[in-house]
């Protein structure tokens, strides 16, 4: 089994450090709804975790919440509520979305705000050992004191200093030194520290939480490619400086980024699609197939057409898995070649695209065998076993009708009836849709519908 390691830029034999694989994946900053970029990353690492368990490994999986951050504070102030209250609101929504995507829950979800005493202790030790310094009640990490800073992103200090877009404090010792502790600003949540009121910097949180729950050296650390620099680079620097243990992580895994019309999805571009929006019109199985049908390290271009194709693909797999197996006496369908293909693909840096191709070929053979009265029960068990590894449910969903365009049409007609003040007819449409599990909410932006 091989994993591509961002640190070495090569596929390496996977040799865990002990009986239990220690796996850490960077979590969300809960200041808004989860979008399909989040779904992509967490589906991928859910697949990695599931396959490791399939291979017989014990896995301890930790994923954090960065529940204190400039964006959380700004959004909470806009809404006039405490930052903690808003963060918890979006954390609850996160769990709902991830459960809907059949993503296994982490063993522990540490929150940055609950780890502040340990963060302060870590920062204090980094100061004492000369790896950090206090400046105007802030604390900065000395990147020049780190062992080979830039080794993950494969850059050298001079190039980074020349090209980095980093907020520069003119009093900092070095332009790339990054904040471990930030002095409090008026109206912000803050904690007491030896350097005055303040809050943790972003990077130190993950180092402290991963060390606390997994130890000084991890087997796998995951996240999106946009986290390689500076976040993960800084994690390495501060973690190895604090513990003296090298490497901090044996295998760094980074998924490609989601694109829309060849642009990276981002809030600043306003082109995000939320998980809830996707699941109103598509199944979780279809979204998983769409994401996992490309290699996890490749960028993925989102399109409605691609997702619609995967919806049909999910239906084909589901039909094959749920065919009634005949009791004919005879040689059962041999699924072993497909088992070998699936495992060989997944062993090769989690090549889920090739693994899914094996699944579709097996499903085709199951359909063909069923028509020829060849026993298919064992092959169906294999199909379901591998679907589980990929997080697919392959469960037939019983619906009165397929919502989508039909519901949109009825909602539009209801709007026109309301405009024409034909309230009784409009209410009949609303009530009949409600009986079918469709709820209409009238908002200032127009009516929105959801399906139970």
C-alpha positions in Angstrom: 0.0 0.0 0.0 1.4 3.4 -1.1 0.5 7.0 -0.1 1.7 10.1 -1.9 3.5 12.2 0.6 3.4 16.0 0.0 6.7 16.3 2.0 8.7 14.0 -0.3 6.5 14.6 -3.4 6.6 10.8 -4.0 4.5 7.7 -3.3 5.8 6.0 -0.3 5.2 2.5 1.2 2.7 3.0 4.0 4.3 1.8 7.3 2.3 3.0 10.3 4.2 3.9 13.5 2.2 1.5 15.7 -0.8 -0.7 16.1 -3.2 2.3 15.9 -3.0 4.8 13.0 -3.0 8.3 14.2 -4.9 10.5 11.7 -5.6 14.3 12.0 -7.6 16.3 9.5 -8.0 20.1 9.7 -11.6 21.0 10.4 -13.8 23.9 9.6 -13.9 27.5 10.9 -17.6 27.6 11.8 -18.8 31.0 10.6 -21.0 30.0 7.7 -22.8 27.0 6.1 -20.7 24.1 4.8 -20.2 24.1 1.0 -19.3 21.4 -1.4 -15.6 22.2 -1.1 -15.9 21.1 2.5 -17.8 18.1 1.4 -15.1 17.2 -1.1 -12.3 17.2 1.5 -14.2 15.3 4.2 -15.6 12.7 1.8 -12.1 12.0 0.6 -10.6 11.6 4.1 -13.6 9.6 5.2 -12.8 7.3 2.3 -9.2 7.1 3.4 -10.2 6.2 6.9 -12.8 3.6 5.8 -10.2 1.9 3.6 -7.6 1.8 6.4 -10.2 0.1 8.6 -11.1 -2.3 5.7 -7.4 -3.2 5.6 -7.6 -4.2 9.2 -6.0 -1.2 10.8 -7.2 0.5 14.0 -7.6 4.2 13.3 -7.9 7.1 15.7 -9.3 10.0 13.8 -9.2 13.6 15.1 -10.8 16.6 13.5 -10.8 20.1 15.1 -13.1 23.1 15.1 -11.4 26.5 14.8 -14.1 28.1 16.9 -12.3 31.5 17.4 -11.1 33.4 14.4 -11.3 36.9 12.8 -14.1 35.8 10.5 -16.2 34.3 13.4 -15.8 37.5 15.4 -16.7 39.8 12.5 -19.8 37.7 11.5 -21.0 37.4 15.1 -20.6 41.2 15.6 -22.7 41.7 12.4 -25.4 39.5 13.8 -25.1 41.0 17.3 -24.6 37.6 19.0 -21.6 36.2 21.0 -19.0 34.5 18.9 -19.3 31.2 20.8 -23.1 31.1 20.2 -22.6 31.6 16.5 -19.8 29.1 16.2 -21.9 26.4 18.0 -24.8 27.1 15.6 -22.7 26.4 12.6 -21.0 23.4 14.3 -24.5 21.9 14.7 -25.2 22.6 11.1 -21.9 21.0 10.1 -22.8 17.7 11.9 -26.2 17.7 10.2 -24.5 18.1 6.7 -21.8 15.5 7.3 -24.3 13.0 8.7 -26.4 13.5 5.5 -23.3 12.7 3.5 -22.7 9.5 5.4 -19.4 10.7 6.7 -18.2 8.8 9.8 -17.9 11.0 12.9 -14.4 11.6 14.2 -13.3 10.0 17.4 -12.8 13.5 19.0 -13.7 17.0 17.8 -11.6 19.3 19.9 -12.5 23.0 19.9 -9.7 25.6 20.0 -11.5 27.6 22.7 -11.5 24.6 25.0 -7.7 24.1 24.6 -6.5 27.6 25.5 -4.6 26.6 28.7 -2.6 24.0 26.8 -2.0 26.5 23.9 -0.6 29.0 26.4 1.7 26.4 27.9 3.0 25.5 24.5 3.6 29.1 23.5 5.4 29.7 26.9 7.8 26.8 26.2 8.5 28.0 22.7 9.5 31.4 24.2 11.7 29.7 26.8 13.5 27.6 24.2 14.2 30.6 22.0 11.7 29.6 19.2 9.3 32.5 19.9 9.3 36.0 21.3 6.9 38.5 22.7 6.2 41.8 20.9 3.6 44.3 22.0 1.6 41.6 23.9 1.6 39.4 20.7 3.9 36.4 20.5 5.6 35.4 17.3 7.4 32.2 16.2 10.9 32.6 14.9 10.8 30.8 11.5 14.6 31.1 11.2 14.9 28.9 14.3 13.0 26.0 12.7 14.5 22.9 11.2 14.4 23.4 7.4 11.4 25.8 7.3 9.7 25.4 3.9 10.3 21.7 3.5 6.6 20.9 3.0 5.8 23.6 0.5 9.3 23.1 -1.1 10.3 26.7 -0.9 13.2 28.5 0.6 13.1 31.4 3.0 14.5 34.0 0.6 11.9 33.2 -2.0 9.0 33.2 0.5 10.1 36.4 2.0 10.3 38.1 -1.4 6.9 36.8 -2.6 4.8 36.3 0.5 1.7 38.3 1.0 2.0 38.5 4.8 0.9 41.3 7.1 4.1 42.8 8.2 4.7 44.2 11.7 7.7 46.5 11.2 8.9 45.5 14.7 9.0 41.8 13.9 12.4 40.2 13.8 11.7 38.6 10.4 8.9 39.2 7.9 7.8 35.5 7.9 7.5 35.2 11.7 3.9 34.2 12.4 1.6 34.9 15.4 1.2 32.3 18.1 -0.7 34.6 20.3 -2.7 37.7 19.4 -3.2 40.6 21.8 -6.9 41.4 22.5 -8.7 44.1 20.5 -11.8 45.9 21.9 -14.9 43.8 21.7 -13.2 40.5 21.0 -13.3 37.3 23.1 -10.1 37.0 25.0 -8.3 34.9 27.6 -5.7 35.8 30.3 -2.1 34.9 29.5 1.4 35.8 30.7 1.5 38.4 27.8 -1.9 40.0 28.6 -5.4 39.4 27.4 -5.5 37.8 24.0 -6.4 34.7 21.9 -4.5 32.0 20.1 -3.2 32.3 16.6 -4.6 29.9 14.0 -1.6 27.7 13.4 -0.7 26.9 17.0 -4.2 25.5 17.7 -3.8 22.4 15.4 -0.4 21.6 16.8 -1.6 21.6 20.3 -4.8 19.7 19.6 -3.1 17.0 17.5 -0.3 16.5 20.1 -2.8 16.3 23.0 -5.0 13.7 21.4 -2.6 11.8 19.1 0.9 12.3 20.5 4.1 14.0 19.3 4.2 12.2 15.9 1.2 11.5 13.6 0.9 8.9 10.9 -1.4 10.9 8.6 -2.3 14.6 8.5 -4.8 15.7 5.9 -6.3 18.8 4.5 -6.8 20.8 1.2 -3.9 21.8 -0.9 -4.6 25.4 0.1 -3.4 24.6 3.6 0.1 23.5 2.6 1.4 27.0 3.1 1.3 28.7 5.5 -0.8 26.6 7.8 0.7 23.1 7.6 4.2 24.5 7.1 3.8 26.5 10.3 2.4 23.4 12.1 5.5 21.5 11.3 7.9 24.3 12.4 6.2 24.9 15.8 5.4 21.2 16.5 9.0 20.0 15.9 10.4 23.0 17.8 8.2 22.2 20.8 8.6 18.4 21.0 12.0 17.9 19.4 10.4 14.9 17.6 11.0 14.7 13.8 9.0 14.1 11.8 5.9 15.6 13.2 3.9 13.8 10.5 5.0 10.7 8.5 2.5 11.2 5.6 1.1 14.5 4.5 -2.0 14.1 2.3 -3.6 17.0 0.5 -6.7 16.9 -1.7 -7.1 19.0 -4.8 -9.5 21.9 -4.8 -13.0 22.2 -6.2 -13.5 24.5 -9.2 -16.5 26.1 -10.7 -16.1 27.1 -14.4 -12.3 26.7 -13.9 -12.3 29.1 -10.9 -11.6 27.9 -7.4 -14.7 28.1 -5.3 -14.4 30.8 -2.6 -16.6 33.1 -0.6 -14.9 36.2 -2.0 -16.0 35.1 -5.5 -19.5 34.4 -4.3 -19.6 31.1 -6.2 -20.1 28.6 -3.3 -22.8 26.0 -3.3 -23.8 24.7 0.1 -24.2 21.1 1.0 -27.8 21.6 1.8 -28.5 23.1 -1.7 -26.8 20.0 -3.3 -28.7 17.5 -1.2 -32.1 19.1 -2.0 -31.7 17.9 -5.6 -29.2 15.1 -5.4 -28.4 12.0 -3.3 -25.4 11.7 -1.1 -24.3 8.7 -3.1 -24.3 10.7 -6.3 -22.2 13.5 -4.7 -19.7 10.9 -3.4 -19.4 9.2 -6.8 -18.9 12.6 -8.4 -16.1 13.5 -6.0 -14.4 10.0 -5.8 -14.5 9.4 -9.6 -11.5 11.7 -9.8 -8.2 11.1 -8.0 -8.2 12.9 -4.7 -5.0 15.0 -5.5 -6.5 16.4 -8.7 -8.6 19.5 -9.0 -12.3 18.8 -9.6 -14.5 20.9 -11.8 -18.1 21.0 -10.6 -21.0 20.9 -13.0 -24.7 20.0 -12.7 -24.3 17.8 -15.7 -21.5 15.8 -14.1 -23.5 15.4 -10.9 -26.6 14.3 -12.9 -24.6 11.6 -14.6 -23.4 10.3 -11.2 -27.0 10.2 -10.0 -27.7 7.8 -12.8 -24.6 5.9 -11.9 -25.7 5.6 -8.3 -29.0 4.3 -9.5 -27.3 1.6 -11.6 -25.2 0.5 -8.6 -28.2 0.5 -6.3 -30.3 -1.6 -8.7 -27.5 -4.2 -9.0 -27.1 -4.4 -5.3 -30.8 -4.8 -4.7 -31.7 -7.3 -7.4 -33.4 -10.4 -6.1 -30.9 -13.2 -6.0 -32.2 -16.4 -7.7 -31.8 -19.7 -6.0 -30.6 -21.5 -9.1 -28.2 -24.4 -8.5 -25.1 -23.5 -10.5 -21.8 -21.8 -10.4 -22.1 -18.4 -8.8 -20.8 -15.3 -10.4 -17.1 -14.9 -9.6 -16.4 -11.5 -8.1 -12.8 -12.2 -7.2 -11.2 -10.4 -10.2 -13.2 -7.3 -9.3 -12.1 -7.6 -5.6 -8.4 -7.7 -6.8 -8.9 -4.7 -9.1 -10.6 -2.7 -6.3 -7.9 -3.4 -3.7 -5.0 -2.8 -6.2 -6.5 0.6 -7.1 -7.0 1.7 -3.5 -3.6 0.4 -2.5 -2.1 2.7 -5.1 -2.6 6.0 -3.2 -6.3 5.6 -2.8 -7.1 5.6 -6.5 -10.9 5.7 -6.0 -11.5 6.5 -9.7 -10.2 3.1 -10.7 -11.9 1.4 -7.7 -15.3 2.9 -8.8 -14.7 1.6 -12.4 -14.3 -1.9 -10.9 -17.6 -1.4 -9.0 -19.5 -0.4 -12.2 -18.0 -3.4 -14.1 -19.1 -5.7 -11.3 -22.6 -4.2 -11.3 -22.8 -4.8 -15.0 -21.8 -8.4 -14.6 -24.4 -8.9 -11.7 -27.2 -7.6 -14.0 -26.1 -9.9 -16.8 -25.8 -12.9 -14.5 -29.2 -12.2 -13.1 -30.7 -12.3 -16.6 -29.0 -15.6 -17.2 -30.1 -17.1 -13.9 -26.6 -17.3 -12.5 -26.4 -17.0 -8.7 -25.4 -13.4 -7.7 -25.7 -13.2 -3.9 -21.9 -13.5 -3.3 -21.2 -10.9 -5.9 -23.8 -8.5 -4.5 -22.1 -8.9 -1.0 -18.8 -7.9 -2.6 -20.4 -4.9 -4.3 -22.0 -3.8 -1.0 -18.7 -4.4 0.9 -16.8 -2.1 -1.5 -19.6 0.5 -1.6 -19.3 0.7 2.2 -15.5 1.4 1.9 -16.4 4.3 -0.4 -19.2 5.5 1.9 -22.0 4.6 -0.6 -25.2 3.4 0.9 -26.8 1.9 -2.3 -30.2 2.1 -0.6 -33.3 2.4 -2.8 -35.1 5.6 -1.9 -38.8 5.4 -2.2 -40.3 8.7 -3.3 -43.7 9.7 -4.5 -42.1 11.6 -7.3 -38.8 13.2 -8.2 -39.0 16.7 -6.8 -36.7 19.0 -8.8 -38.2 20.8 -11.8 -41.7 19.7 -11.0 -41.7 21.3 -7.6 -40.0 24.4 -9.0 -42.9 24.7 -11.5 -45.6 24.3 -8.9 -43.8 26.9 -6.6 -43.7 29.3 -9.6 -47.4 28.8 -10.3 -48.2 29.4 -6.6 -46.2 32.6 -6.7 -48.2 33.8 -9.8 -51.5 32.9 -8.1 -50.5 34.9 -5.0 -49.6 37.9 -7.2 -53.0 37.6 -8.7 -54.5 37.4 -5.2 -55.9 34.0 -5.8 -55.0 33.0 -2.3 -57.3 29.9 -2.1 -55.7 28.2 -5.1 -52.2 29.1 -3.9 -52.9 27.6 -0.5 -54.1 24.4 -2.1 -50.8 24.0 -3.9 -48.9 24.7 -0.7 -51.0 22.2 1.3 -50.8 19.4 -1.3 -47.0 19.8 -1.5 -46.9 19.7 2.3 -48.7 16.3 2.2 -45.9 15.0 0.0 -43.2 16.2 2.3 -42.4 19.5 0.6 -42.2 22.6 2.8 -42.4 26.1 1.2 -40.9 29.0 3.1 -41.7 32.5 1.9 -38.6 34.7 2.3 -37.7 38.3 1.3 -35.7 36.8 -1.5 -38.7 34.7 -2.7 -40.1 31.3 -1.9 -37.8 28.4 -1.0 -38.7 24.8 -0.8 -37.2 21.8 1.0 -38.0 18.1 1.1 -38.3 16.2 4.3 
